[in-house]
Amino acid sequence: DTGVSQNPRHKITKRGQNVTFRCDPISEHNRLYWYRQTLGQGPEFLTYFQNEAQLEKSRLLSDRFSAERPKGSFSTLEIQRTEQGDSAMYLCASSPLQGTSGTSPKDTQYFGPGTRLTVL
Amino acid sequence: LAKTTQPISMDSYEGQEVNITCSHNNIATNDYITWYQQFPSQGPRFIIQGYKTKVTNEVASLFIPADRKSSTLSLPRVSLSDTAVYYCLVGDMGYSSASKIIFGSGTRLSIRP
């Protein structure tokens, strides 16, 4: 399977603990995105990387959240001192830089299955 | 910021054609319209993308009027497996801020036998 993978798929933790999630994008994709999704809502943008550079961070990404993509391949999202409000599905997506021709889709994002975080 | 408005939910029956309309009154010149499908406990999946007029692929068609202030996703002959949430996104897809691409709450489509 050459799609986007995320680990772990589920994580249960106690409030105050640190958690780290990993995302492995499609190998030739330059861009990697992190989203958070709560029940009944669409994904909310958190941050994105182009290769190893973190180009944007949402205001949703508090100081307790940090993301890295050290070699421009896989990425990690760490949440420090978790709070119950952090409970959500964390989605990773990757995309090529842009469509290769005028008619191919622009920046189509390919999503992983997500990591469901429950903070007790 | 090109915000989109979609119906919260829709119901239909197997074999019917389903049309989901999305309003995006302040779409910008460089913006594309993209639709994603999401099943429970899975990440969204790209369905179709267009800029103007009509686009068709193996799973759906996308109709965009000349003023581009709305778009309609058309699913022909739906089946039970088309039950999902459908998101309409508007943005220039990679040429500017990724944070400006907003999923919204989507349309929850339920297909009945």
HADDOCK unambig.tbl for C-alpha pairs under 7 A between the chains (distance, minus, plus):
assign (segid A and resid 40 and name CA) (segid B and resid 105 and name CA) 6.96 0.50 0.50
assign (segid A and resid 41 and name CA) (segid B and resid 105 and name CA) 4.83 0.50 0.50
assign (segid A and resid 42 and name CA) (segid B and resid 103 and name CA) 5.38 0.50 0.50
assign (segid A and resid 42 and name CA) (segid B and resid 104 and name CA) 5.28 0.50 0.50
assign (segid A and resid 42 and name CA) (segid B and resid 105 and name CA) 4.76 0.50 0.50
assign (segid A and resid 42 and name CA) (segid B and resid 106 and name CA) 6.54 0.50 0.50
assign (segid A and resid 43 and name CA) (segid B and resid 103 and name CA) 6.05 0.50 0.50
assign (segid A and resid 45 and name CA) (segid B and resid 99 and name CA) 5.90 0.50 0.50
assign (segid A and resid 58 and name CA) (segid B and resid 99 and name CA) 6.75 0.50 0.50
assign (segid A and resid 91 and name CA) (segid B and resid 43 and name CA) 6.67 0.50 0.50
assign (segid A and resid 98 and name CA) (segid B and resid 94 and name CA) 6.74 0.50 0.50
assign (segid A and resid 105 and name CA) (segid B and resid 49 and name CA) 6.20 0.50 0.50
assign (segid A and resid 106 and name CA) (segid B and resid 93 and name CA) 5.58 0.50 0.50
assign (segid A and resid 107 and name CA) (segid B and resid 93 and name CA) 5.25 0.50 0.50
assign (segid A and resid 107 and name CA) (segid B and resid 94 and name CA) 5.67 0.50 0.50
assign (segid A and resid 108 and name CA) (segid B and resid 46 and name CA) 6.87 0.50 0.50
assign (segid A and resid 110 and name CA) (segid B and resid 45 and name CA) 6.69 0.50 0.50
assign (segid A and resid 111 and name CA) (segid B and resid 43 and name CA) 5.17 0.50 0.50
assign (segid A and resid 111 and name CA) (segid B and resid 44 and name CA) 6.05 0.50 0.50
assign (segid A and resid 111 and name CA) (segid B and resid 45 and name CA) 6.73 0.50 0.50
assign (segid A and resid 112 and name CA) (segid B and resid 43 and name CA) 5.61 0.50 0.50
assign (segid A and resid 113 and name CA) (segid B and resid 42 and name CA) 4.81 0.50 0.50
assign (segid A and resid 113 and name CA) (segid B and resid 43 and name CA) 4.97 0.50 0.50
assign (segid A and resid 114 and name CA) (segid B and resid 42 and name CA) 6.71 0.50 0.50
assign (segid A and resid 114 and name CA) (segid B and resid 43 and name CA) 6.26 0.50 0.50
